[in-house]
Amino acid sequence: MHPIRKKRLTIVLFLVAGLAIAVGLTTYALRQNINLFYDPSQIAAGEVPVDVRIRAGGMVEEGSVVRDPDSLKVEFRVTDFSASVPMEYVGILPDLFAEGQGVVAMGRMDANGRFIADQVLAKHDEQYMPPEVAEALERASKGQHKAADAEKAAESAAY
Amino acid sequence: MYPELGQLALIIALLLAVLLSTVPLAGALTGRDSLQAFARPLSAGMFVFTGVSFAVLTHAFMVDDFSVAYVANNSNSMLPWYYKFSAVWGGHEGSLLLWILMLAGWTLAVAMFSRKLPSVMVSQVLSVMGMICVGFFLFIVITSNPFERILPNIPADGSDLNPLLQDIGLILHPPMLYMGYVGFSVAFAFAIAALINGKLDAAWARWSRPWTTVAWSFLTLGIALGSWWAYYELGWGGWWFWDPVENASLLPWLSGTALMHSLAVTEKRGVFKSWTVLLAIVTFSLSLLGAFLVRSGVLTSVHSFAADPERGSFLLALLGITVVSSLVLYAFRAPVVHVRSRYDSLSREIFLLLNNVLLVAATLLVAIGTLYPLVLDYLNMGKLSIGEPFFNATFSPMAVAAGLLLGAGIFSRWKKTDGGWLARKLLWPLAVSVVATTGVMLIYGGFAPWAFAGVFASVWVTVATAWDLWDKSSSRQGRWHGLKRQSRSYYGMVFGHLGLAMVMAGATVVSNYGIERDVRMVPGDSAMVGDYQVVFTGIGDRRGANFTAEYGSFDVFLDGKQVAELHPEKRHYPVDMSVMTEADIDGGLFRDVFIAIGERITDEAWAIRLQYKPLVRWLWLGSLVMAIGGFLAISDKRYRIRVRSEAKVDTGNEAGAAPAEARA
């Protein structure tokens, strides 16, 4: 073969091999690491498979936060004002975690319908609301329960 | 009064940018020198007026002019002066102004340091810079005026700078980062100018190279500062979260690294030209993509500014115009380039090509992981997130492969490298690296395949670099003479590669051997983290300039000897009623001990986070070493001497030209 063609072929082969490896790794890793977002209504309706890592979010229900005095365990309920889900977390909560505030948590549903969080994310500042939560609230408020409360929350959530 | 002047200055700068983007280009295309001569004065004028505008905004912050909405939203009279200063770029509008100031600054720098470039080239490069400026000036003037007033109800006081941003890290991080982002526009402008000319030659590569290297160095520093800031200020000791906005800065860094290396090949050997041009376009487009991701509100992150759909669509349009027009130009002009140089299938060219393949693959990977959720969400196909495991699983093998390749590539020769010779050459470095890596594994007590791979790659790069330096510096007049004989750009490469090795070592060791514990503690309790014993001695209160704080006192012991006393804090900022965790760190070259306090569990008990972080500082030190490498490389003799000799030629020409004119 002509040396220049041979060289070009080598280059092309290298490029294709590199791309193939990248694509292979990507799809493999993507399949394992995609976390879908669910809102409390979807969870309450049983749409979430047990023991699959997901993201869930909503507002922390007023008066629902219970701390275990002897460990770092915290229990609270997360709501979109039409359904609410009990959550459990062991560890340090973010500074801006509070009742009546939006949160997003990563974790799995257990067999008893409790969400076991391994990571809790709260907003970064006063004005900020996770968009997933804002949307979940909006969706819930558009449903049959048009509580004035939810309306207000959704409005403030939409910045 | 002043704020209106600031806005006026911005508008004047916009008009100058419009002129800059058209007049010199028209001059270059029609061959009129008189029009080309406008390029430099227009660049200077644009910079001056942008500077005035920036100064006016800074002044508004310093004198607490809360009639300006942006000041009212991002500052407070209680803020110390240096945070008032950094608050100028603490929000969207001001940081955009900083971005534009730097863009104008880079334009001016090109105008100043391009005396010996052909005038046509200078005009084209500056015109392209002007076009980019026009885009951003329009953006700030139309959608994000930093000088907007709140009248007549002027607030009595500002609503304060986000406490997270009240930190030295924030004073430095955005300027460095923007210098990098914006700096790639120069490489882009050179590429576009070369495409317009159809002159993609070694001279073009030689000219874009130092600019790319500087921009890359700044970006490296900016990313490292951001990581360092996240480590101690976000409170929880992470140093890289694969957060979309972090990724947005990593993308141009990766492709910029590829660009630097392929520019080297283009300059030295005259090959890879089309590829280099494409990389220059891609790198700058990725910088714009970063700006879009951060400023459009499509992302949720500590960086995202308040969302405004108008801004998002404007930036998306800007990105679209840039990408489409430059790719169209590329499609028409790039194939013109012919390559005649030859190189073997085992040569330095091939090693650098592989480096580029890996870096571009890594760029793609990070881009997919970052954009995939956004695209799905936009198409209403569900909300999902791609977490750290994805990036760790895919990025780490690429980084290791790049390291292994680098070590071998250092010994390779241009054109042709003998395989047997290279294999023999690599034998000893290989042996040394295996032994050293095993040693590291023994020290940290525990073998893990990925830890071994990462540390090995790092040691391998270090050994190969040192070996090469040793080979090159052998001289009959002694080692010292040999070392002095090496060029600064060679040392730049050495530093760059050693810095990379440090970063890889730090990342690998801290991820594999770091220890993190969340514990419940009452004063008097003690807990172990690694070999360190931490004793919680009590909680106290103190007042800061604009906050109150509860602070914990902790004694840290190693083998019964006290090594540190740490006071992590929980700060309450009354103005915006927020709480901040301020960690305290006993830092060291080989390990950090990190303590942060979480929430109060009962009256007595607190949630405490204890961390042992081996080699974590190497991440940032390594980045610093990399950046130093970049700055060393551009201070190389060949850039300076040429300036001097060219200056001589210039004066010679003028002296020769004057009598000619007199005669005429």
Contacts between the chains, C-beta under 8 A, distances in Angstrom:
chain1	res1	chain2	res2	distance
A	3	B	342	7.4
A	4	B	342	7.5
A	6	B	345	7.3
A	7	B	342	7.9
A	7	B	343	7.3
A	7	B	344	7.9
A	7	B	345	6.1
A	10	B	345	4.9
A	10	B	350	7.6
A	11	B	353	6.5
A	14	B	350	7.9
A	14	B	353	6.8
A	14	B	354	6.4
A	14	B	357	6.0
A	15	B	357	6.0
A	18	B	354	7.8
A	18	B	357	4.0
A	18	B	358	6.7
A	18	B	360	7.9
A	18	B	361	5.1
A	19	B	361	6.7
A	21	B	361	7.2
A	22	B	361	3.9
A	22	B	362	7.9
A	22	B	364	5.9
A	22	B	365	5.7
A	22	B	394	7.8
A	22	B	398	7.8
A	25	B	365	7.3
A	25	B	393	7.3
A	25	B	394	4.6
A	25	B	397	6.9
A	26	B	364	8.0
A	26	B	365	5.7
A	26	B	368	5.7
A	26	B	369	7.8
A	26	B	394	6.0
A	28	B	393	7.9
A	29	B	389	7.4
A	29	B	390	4.6
A	29	B	393	4.5
A	29	B	394	4.8
A	30	B	368	7.8
A	30	B	369	7.9
A	30	B	372	7.4
A	30	B	386	6.9
A	30	B	390	6.4
A	32	B	389	6.9
A	32	B	390	7.6
A	32	B	393	7.6
A	33	B	386	5.9
A	33	B	387	5.6
A	33	B	389	4.6
A	33	B	390	3.9
A	33	B	393	7.4
A	34	B	384	5.1
A	34	B	385	7.7
A	34	B	386	6.2
A	35	B	384	6.0
A	35	B	385	5.0
A	35	B	386	7.6
A	35	B	387	6.0
A	36	B	382	6.3
A	36	B	383	6.9
A	36	B	384	4.8
A	37	B	382	7.6
A	37	B	383	3.8
A	37	B	384	6.4
A	37	B	385	7.1
A	55	B	383	7.8
A	55	B	384	7.8
A	55	B	385	5.8
A	67	B	601	5.7
A	68	B	601	8.0
A	69	B	601	6.2
A	69	B	602	4.9
A	69	B	605	7.0
A	70	B	520	7.2
A	71	B	520	5.9
A	72	B	518	5.6
A	72	B	519	7.6
A	72	B	520	5.6
A	72	B	598	7.9
A	72	B	601	7.3
A	72	B	607	5.3
A	90	B	518	7.8
A	91	B	518	4.9
A	91	B	607	7.8
A	92	B	236	7.7
A	92	B	518	5.3
A	92	B	596	7.8
A	92	B	598	3.4
A	92	B	599	7.0
A	92	B	607	4.8
A	92	B	609	5.6
A	93	B	598	7.0
A	93	B	599	6.2
A	95	B	235	7.2
A	95	B	578	7.4
A	95	B	579	4.5
A	95	B	580	6.2
A	95	B	581	5.6
A	96	B	578	7.0
A	96	B	579	7.0
A	106	B	387	7.4
A	124	B	162	7.7
A	124	B	164	6.9
A	124	B	301	7.8
A	124	B	302	4.8
A	125	B	162	5.1
A	125	B	164	7.4
A	125	B	576	7.6
A	125	B	578	6.9
A	126	B	576	5.6
A	126	B	577	7.3
A	126	B	578	6.4
A	127	B	306	6.4
A	128	B	300	7.8
A	130	B	300	5.5
A	131	B	300	5.8
A	132	B	300	7.9
A	132	B	383	5.6
A	135	B	383	7.9
A	159	B	306	6.8
A	159	B	307	6.3
